Amino acid sequence: MRDAVGGERAVFEIVSGRLATCRCGRLRSEAAFYQVFELPAPGTFEFQRVAVSAPEGERLELMGLLLEAMRRYDELRRARALVPDEALLRAGQVK
C-alpha cells in the first residue's frame, strides 16, 4: 500500500491465502495489520508476485484478522465521537 504521495504505507505478504508478514511503519505482524484499518488514509495499492521472504511459521488467517480489524475500527470511531482527537487528557488517580 502506498500513501497519497507514493510513499510506502504498509506491506502485506500473503502466502496461500494467509498473512505471513505485515509491516506498517515501525509496527509488525498483527499490530501493523490493525493499524492500517484503524487509521485509514487515502492512497493506492498494488499486487506484486515475489519470492516468499517470510520463514515457514505461523501464518495468520485473513478472515479472523479482518473481522477483528473492523471491530477495532468501529470501537475507535465510537470513542472518537465521545472524545475528539484534539482533546487533552491527563492521567488521574483511578485505574
DSSP file (Angstrom, degrees, kcal/mol; ACC not computed):
  #  RESIDUE AA STRUCTURE BP1 BP2  ACC     N-H-->O    O-->H-N    N-H-->O    O-->H-N    TCO  KAPPA ALPHA  PHI   PSI    X-CA   Y-CA   Z-CA
    1    1 A M              0   0    0      0, 0.0     8,-2.9     0, 0.0     9,-1.4   0.000 360.0 360.0 360.0 141.4    0.0    0.0    0.0
    2    2 A R  E     -AB   8  44A   0     42,-3.2    42,-1.8     6,-0.3     6,-0.2  -0.920 360.0-123.4-121.8 148.2    1.2    3.5   -0.8
    3    3 A D  E >   - B   0  43A   0      4,-2.9     3,-1.9    -2,-0.3    41,-0.2  -0.135  46.8 -81.4 -78.6-176.7    0.2    6.8    0.6
    4    4 A A  T 3  S+     0   0    0     38,-0.6    39,-0.1     1,-0.3    -1,-0.1   0.728 131.2  46.1 -62.4 -24.1   -1.2    9.7   -1.4
    5    5 A V  T 3  S-     0   0    0      2,-0.1    -1,-0.3     0, 0.0    38,-0.1   0.341 123.6 -99.0-102.1   7.0    2.3   10.9   -2.5
    6    6 A G  S <  S+     0   0    0     -3,-1.9    -2,-0.1     1,-0.3     2,-0.1   0.450  76.1 137.9  95.8   0.7    3.5    7.4   -3.4
    7    7 A G        -     0   0    0      1,-0.1    -4,-2.9    -5,-0.1     2,-0.3  -0.443  65.2 -91.5 -77.4 155.4    5.5    6.5   -0.2
    8    8 A E  B     +A    2   0A   0     -6,-0.2    -6,-0.3     1,-0.2    17,-0.1  -0.502  46.1 169.7 -69.0 125.1    5.2    3.0    1.3
    9    9 A R        -     0   0    0     -8,-2.9    16,-0.4     1,-0.4     2,-0.3   0.810  64.1 -12.6-100.1 -46.6    2.4    2.9    3.9
   10   10 A A        -     0   0    0     -9,-1.4     2,-0.4    14,-0.2    -1,-0.4  -0.992  51.7-149.6-155.8 154.2    2.2   -0.9    4.5
   11   11 A V  E     -C   23   0B   0     12,-2.5    12,-2.1    -2,-0.3     2,-0.4  -0.996  11.4-170.4-130.4 126.7    3.3   -4.2    3.1
   12   12 A F  E     -C   22   0B   0     -2,-0.4     2,-0.6    10,-0.2    10,-0.2  -0.958   7.2-159.4-113.1 132.1    1.4   -7.4    3.4
   13   13 A E  E     -C   21   0B   0      8,-3.0     7,-3.2    -2,-0.4     8,-1.3  -0.954  13.1-171.7-112.5 115.0    2.9  -10.7    2.4
   14   14 A I  E     -C   19   0B   0     -2,-0.6     2,-0.5     5,-0.2     5,-0.2  -0.919   5.1-176.1-112.3 125.5    0.2  -13.3    1.7
   15   15 A V  E >  S-C   18   0B   0      3,-2.7     3,-1.5    -2,-0.5    -2,-0.0  -0.982  72.6 -15.5-124.6 121.8    1.1  -16.9    1.2
   16   16 A S  T 3  S-     0   0    0     -2,-0.5    -1,-0.1     1,-0.3     3,-0.1   0.867 128.7 -52.9  53.6  40.3   -1.5  -19.5    0.2
   17   17 A G  T 3  S+     0   0    0      1,-0.2    45,-0.6    -3,-0.1     2,-0.3   0.569 118.9 103.7  77.5   9.4   -4.3  -17.1    1.3
   18   18 A R  E <  S-CD  15  61B   0     -3,-1.5    -3,-2.7    43,-0.1     2,-0.6  -0.920  78.8-106.1-124.8 151.4   -2.8  -16.5    4.8
   19   19 A L  E     +CD  14  60B   0     41,-2.8    41,-2.6    -2,-0.3    -5,-0.2  -0.645  36.5 172.0 -78.8 115.9   -0.9  -13.5    6.2
   20   20 A A  E     -     0   0B   0     -7,-3.2     2,-0.3    -2,-0.6    -1,-0.2   0.881  67.4  -7.6 -89.3 -45.8    2.8  -14.4    6.5
   21   21 A T  E     -C   13   0B   0     -8,-1.3    -8,-3.0    33,-0.1    -1,-0.4  -0.979  58.3-175.1-147.1 158.3    4.1  -10.9    7.4
   22   22 A C  E     -C   12   0B   0     -2,-0.3     7,-2.1   -10,-0.2     2,-0.3  -0.972   3.1-177.9-152.0 141.1    2.8   -7.4    7.6
   23   23 A R  E     +CE  11  28B   0    -12,-2.1   -12,-2.5    -2,-0.3     2,-0.3  -0.998   9.4 175.0-142.7 143.8    4.6   -4.1    8.4
   24   24 A C  E >  S- E   0  27B   0      3,-1.8     3,-1.9    -2,-0.3     2,-0.3  -0.861  71.1 -48.6-146.4 104.7    3.3   -0.6    8.7
   25   25 A G  T 3  S-     0   0    0    -16,-0.4     7,-0.0    -2,-0.3    -1,-0.0  -0.517 123.9 -20.4  64.0-127.5    5.9    2.0    9.7
   26   26 A R  T 3  S+     0   0    0     -2,-0.3    -1,-0.3    -3,-0.1     2,-0.2   0.530 118.4  99.9 -88.9  -6.8    7.7    0.5   12.7
   27   27 A L  E <   -E   24   0B   0     -3,-1.9    -3,-1.8     4,-0.1     2,-0.3  -0.492  53.8-166.4 -81.6 151.0    4.9   -1.9   13.5
   28   28 A R  E >>  -E   23   0B   0     -5,-0.2     3,-0.8    -2,-0.2     4,-0.8  -0.910  43.7  -8.4-133.0 159.8    5.0   -5.6   12.5
   29   29 A S  H 3> S-     0   0    0     -7,-2.1     4,-2.0    -2,-0.3     3,-0.4  -0.193 124.1  -5.4  59.7-136.9    2.6   -8.5   12.3
   30   30 A E  H 3> S+     0   0    0      1,-0.2     4,-2.7     2,-0.2    -1,-0.2   0.867 133.0  57.0 -61.0 -39.4   -0.9   -8.2   13.7
   31   31 A A  H <> S+     0   0    0     -3,-0.8     4,-1.8     1,-0.2    -1,-0.2   0.896 109.0  47.2 -59.5 -40.3   -0.3   -4.7   15.2
   32   32 A A  H  X S+     0   0    0     -4,-0.8     4,-1.6    -3,-0.4    -1,-0.2   0.911 110.6  52.1 -66.6 -42.9    0.7   -3.4   11.7
   33   33 A F  H  X S+     0   0    0     -4,-2.0     4,-1.1     1,-0.2     3,-0.2   0.936 111.7  45.8 -58.6 -48.7   -2.3   -5.0   10.1
   34   34 A Y  H  X S+     0   0    0     -4,-2.7     4,-2.8     1,-0.2     5,-0.2   0.856 106.2  60.4 -65.8 -34.9   -4.7   -3.4   12.6
   35   35 A Q  H  X S+     0   0    0     -4,-1.8     4,-2.1    -5,-0.2    -1,-0.2   0.895 100.1  55.6 -59.1 -41.8   -3.0    0.0   12.2
   36   36 A V  H  < S+     0   0    0     -4,-1.6    -1,-0.2    -3,-0.2    -2,-0.2   0.881 115.6  37.6 -59.8 -38.9   -3.9    0.1    8.5
   37   37 A F  H  < S+     0   0    0     -4,-1.1    -2,-0.2    -3,-0.2    -1,-0.2   0.825 114.0  53.3 -85.2 -32.7   -7.6   -0.4    9.2
   38   38 A E  H  < S+     0   0    0     -4,-2.8    -2,-0.2     1,-0.3    -3,-0.2   0.855 120.4  32.3 -71.9 -33.4   -7.8    1.7   12.4
   39   39 A L  S  < S-     0   0    0     -4,-2.1    -1,-0.3    -5,-0.2    -2,-0.1  -0.638  84.3-169.6-122.6  72.8   -6.3    4.8   10.8
   40   40 A P        -     0   0    0      0, 0.0    -3,-0.1     0, 0.0    -4,-0.1  -0.288   6.3-177.8 -64.3 148.2   -7.3    4.6    7.1
   41   41 A A        -     0   0    0     -5,-0.2    -2,-0.0   -38,-0.0     2,-0.0  -0.986  32.4 -95.5-144.4 150.5   -5.7    7.1    4.7
   42   42 A P        +     0   0    0      0, 0.0   -38,-0.6     0, 0.0     2,-0.3  -0.342  69.3 102.4 -65.2 148.9   -6.0    7.8    1.0
   43   43 A G  E     -B    3   0A   0    -40,-0.2     2,-0.3   -39,-0.1   -40,-0.2  -0.983  58.7 -87.8 169.4-160.5   -3.6    6.1   -1.2
   44   44 A T  E     -B    2   0A   0    -42,-1.8   -42,-3.2    -2,-0.3     2,-0.3  -0.842  23.6-151.9-134.3 169.3   -3.2    3.2   -3.7
   45   45 A F        -     0   0    0     -2,-0.3     2,-0.3   -44,-0.2    -2,-0.0  -0.962   6.6-169.8-141.0 161.5   -2.2   -0.4   -3.6
   46   46 A E        -     0   0    0     -2,-0.3     2,-0.5     2,-0.0    -2,-0.0  -0.989  18.6-131.6-147.9 151.7   -0.6   -2.9   -5.9
   47   47 A F        -     0   0    0     -2,-0.3     2,-0.4     2,-0.0    -2,-0.0  -0.896  24.7-177.0-104.1 135.1   -0.1   -6.6   -6.0
   48   48 A Q        -     0   0    0     -2,-0.5     2,-0.7     2,-0.0    -2,-0.0  -0.997  22.7-137.5-131.2 136.8    3.3   -8.0   -6.8
   49   49 A R        +     0   0    0     -2,-0.4     2,-0.3     0, 0.0    -2,-0.0  -0.845  40.6 157.5 -92.0 120.2    4.3  -11.6   -7.1
   50   50 A V        -     0   0    0     -2,-0.7     2,-0.1     0, 0.0     3,-0.1  -0.889  48.1 -83.6-136.2 165.4    7.6  -12.1   -5.3
   51   51 A A        -     0   0    0     -2,-0.3     2,-0.3     1,-0.1     0, 0.0  -0.459  58.7 -96.3 -67.4 144.3    9.6  -14.9   -3.8
   52   52 A V        +     0   0    0      1,-0.2    -1,-0.1    -2,-0.1   -37,-0.0  -0.466  43.0 176.2 -66.6 124.4    8.5  -15.7   -0.3
   53   53 A S        +     0   0    0     -2,-0.3    -1,-0.2     2,-0.1    -2,-0.0   0.627  52.2  92.9-102.8 -18.2   10.7  -14.0    2.2
   54   54 A A  S    S-     0   0    0      1,-0.1     3,-0.1   -33,-0.1   -33,-0.1  -0.573  79.9-119.2 -77.9 136.1    8.9  -15.0    5.4
   55   55 A P        -     0   0    0      0, 0.0     2,-0.1     0, 0.0    -1,-0.1  -0.322  40.5 -85.5 -68.0 156.5   10.2  -18.1    7.1
   56   56 A E  S    S+     0   0    0      1,-0.0     2,-0.3     3,-0.0   -36,-0.0  -0.417  83.8 105.7 -58.7 134.4    7.8  -21.1    7.4
   57   57 A G  S    S-     0   0    0     -2,-0.1     2,-0.6    -3,-0.1    -3,-0.0  -0.933  72.8 -17.4 178.5-159.0    5.9  -20.5   10.6
   58   58 A E        -     0   0    0     -2,-0.3     2,-0.4   -38,-0.0     0, 0.0  -0.567  56.5-166.1 -74.0 118.2    2.5  -19.5   11.9
   59   59 A R        -     0   0    0     -2,-0.6     2,-0.3   -38,-0.0   -39,-0.2  -0.886  19.4-125.0-104.8 138.2    0.6  -17.8    9.1
   60   60 A L  E     -D   19   0B   0    -41,-2.6   -41,-2.8    -2,-0.4     2,-0.4  -0.607  17.0-113.7 -93.2 141.1   -2.5  -15.9   10.2
   61   61 A E  E  >  -D   18   0B   0     -2,-0.3     4,-1.6   -43,-0.2   -43,-0.1  -0.559  21.4-148.5 -70.7 123.6   -6.0  -16.4    8.9
   62   62 A L  H  > S+     0   0    0    -45,-0.6     4,-2.9    -2,-0.4     5,-0.2   0.869  91.3  57.9 -65.2 -39.2   -7.1  -13.3    7.0
   63   63 A M  H  > S+     0   0    0      1,-0.2     4,-2.4     2,-0.2    -1,-0.2   0.920 107.6  47.2 -62.1 -43.2  -10.8  -13.5    7.8
   64   64 A G  H  > S+     0   0    0      2,-0.2     4,-2.1     1,-0.2    -1,-0.2   0.907 113.5  48.7 -63.0 -42.0  -10.2  -13.5   11.5
   65   65 A L  H  X S+     0   0    0     -4,-1.6     4,-2.5     2,-0.2    -2,-0.2   0.910 111.4  49.7 -63.7 -42.7   -7.8  -10.6   11.2
   66   66 A L  H  X S+     0   0    0     -4,-2.9     4,-2.4     2,-0.2    -2,-0.2   0.911 110.4  49.4 -64.4 -42.5  -10.3   -8.6    9.0
   67   67 A L  H  X S+     0   0    0     -4,-2.4     4,-2.0    -5,-0.2    -1,-0.2   0.917 113.7  46.0 -63.5 -42.6  -13.1   -9.2   11.5
   68   68 A E  H  X S+     0   0    0     -4,-2.1     4,-2.5     2,-0.2    -2,-0.2   0.892 111.3  52.8 -66.2 -39.4  -11.0   -8.0   14.4
   69   69 A A  H  X S+     0   0    0     -4,-2.5     4,-2.3     1,-0.2    -2,-0.2   0.906 110.2  47.4 -62.7 -41.9   -9.8   -5.0   12.4
   70   70 A M  H  X S+     0   0    0     -4,-2.4     4,-2.4     2,-0.2    -1,-0.2   0.885 110.9  51.6 -67.8 -38.1  -13.3   -4.0   11.6
   71   71 A R  H  X S+     0   0    0     -4,-2.0     4,-2.3     2,-0.2    -2,-0.2   0.932 112.0  46.7 -62.4 -45.2  -14.4   -4.4   15.3
   72   72 A R  H  X S+     0   0    0     -4,-2.5     4,-2.6     2,-0.2    -2,-0.2   0.897 111.0  51.9 -63.6 -40.8  -11.5   -2.2   16.4
   73   73 A Y  H  X S+     0   0    0     -4,-2.3     4,-2.5     2,-0.2    -1,-0.2   0.930 110.1  48.8 -61.9 -45.3  -12.3    0.4   13.8
   74   74 A D  H  X S+     0   0    0     -4,-2.4     4,-2.1     1,-0.2    -2,-0.2   0.919 112.8  47.6 -61.1 -44.3  -15.9    0.6   14.9
   75   75 A E  H  X S+     0   0    0     -4,-2.3     4,-2.4     1,-0.2    -1,-0.2   0.901 111.9  49.8 -64.5 -40.7  -14.9    0.9   18.6
   76   76 A L  H  X S+     0   0    0     -4,-2.6     4,-2.5     2,-0.2    -1,-0.2   0.905 109.5  51.6 -64.2 -41.2  -12.3    3.6   17.8
   77   77 A R  H  X S+     0   0    0     -4,-2.5     4,-1.2     1,-0.2    -2,-0.2   0.907 111.2  47.4 -62.1 -42.2  -14.9    5.5   15.7
   78   78 A R  H  X S+     0   0    0     -4,-2.1     4,-1.0     1,-0.2    -2,-0.2   0.904 112.0  50.1 -65.5 -40.8  -17.4    5.4   18.6
   79   79 A A  H >X S+     0   0    0     -4,-2.4     4,-2.8     1,-0.2     3,-0.5   0.892 107.3  54.3 -65.3 -39.0  -14.7    6.5   21.1
   80   80 A R  H 3< S+     0   0    0     -4,-2.5    -1,-0.2     1,-0.2    -2,-0.2   0.798 101.0  59.8 -65.8 -27.5  -13.7    9.4   18.9
   81   81 A A  H 3< S+     0   0    0     -4,-1.2    -1,-0.2    -3,-0.2    -2,-0.2   0.839 113.8  37.3 -67.6 -31.3  -17.3   10.6   18.9
   82   82 A L  H << S+     0   0    0     -4,-1.0    -2,-0.2    -3,-0.5    -1,-0.2   0.861 131.0  26.3 -85.3 -40.4  -17.1   10.9   22.6
   83   83 A V  S  < S-     0   0    0     -4,-2.8    -1,-0.3    -5,-0.1    -2,-0.1  -0.919  83.9-141.8-129.2 103.9  -13.5   12.2   22.9
   84   84 A P    >   -     0   0    0      0, 0.0     3,-1.8     0, 0.0    -3,-0.1  -0.192  25.0-109.9 -65.1 157.9  -12.2   14.1   19.8
   85   85 A D  T 3  S+     0   0    0      1,-0.3    -5,-0.0    -5,-0.1    -2,-0.0   0.823 116.4  55.6 -55.6 -36.0   -8.6   13.6   18.7
   86   86 A E  T 3  S+     0   0    0      2,-0.1    -1,-0.3     0, 0.0     2,-0.1   0.481  80.7 117.4 -82.5  -0.6   -7.6   17.1   19.8
   87   87 A A    <   -     0   0    0     -3,-1.8     2,-0.6     1,-0.1    -4,-0.0  -0.415  62.9-133.8 -67.3 139.8   -8.8   16.6   23.4
   88   88 A L        -     0   0    0     -2,-0.1     2,-0.3     2,-0.0    -1,-0.1  -0.856  24.6-166.9 -96.9 124.8   -6.1   16.9   26.0
   89   89 A L        -     0   0    0     -2,-0.6     2,-0.4     0, 0.0     0, 0.0  -0.818   6.4-161.6-112.4 151.4   -6.2   14.1   28.6
   90   90 A R        -     0   0    0     -2,-0.3     2,-0.1     0, 0.0    -2,-0.0  -0.991  27.7-107.6-133.0 139.8   -4.5   13.8   31.9
   91   91 A A        -     0   0    0     -2,-0.4     2,-0.1     1,-0.1     0, 0.0  -0.402  38.7-161.4 -65.4 138.4   -3.8   10.7   34.0
   92   92 A G        -     0   0    0      2,-0.3    -1,-0.1    -2,-0.1     0, 0.0  -0.404  31.0-101.1-108.8-170.9   -5.9   10.5   37.1
   93   93 A Q  S    S+     0   0    0     -2,-0.1     2,-0.4     2,-0.0    -2,-0.0   0.748  95.4  83.2 -84.1 -26.8   -5.7    8.6   40.4
   94   94 A V              0   0    0      1,-0.1    -2,-0.3     0, 0.0     0, 0.0  -0.645 360.0 360.0 -85.9 132.6   -8.3    5.9   39.5
   95   95 A K              0   0    0     -2,-0.4    -1,-0.1     0, 0.0    -2,-0.0   0.433 360.0 360.0 -90.8 360.0   -7.1    3.0   37.4
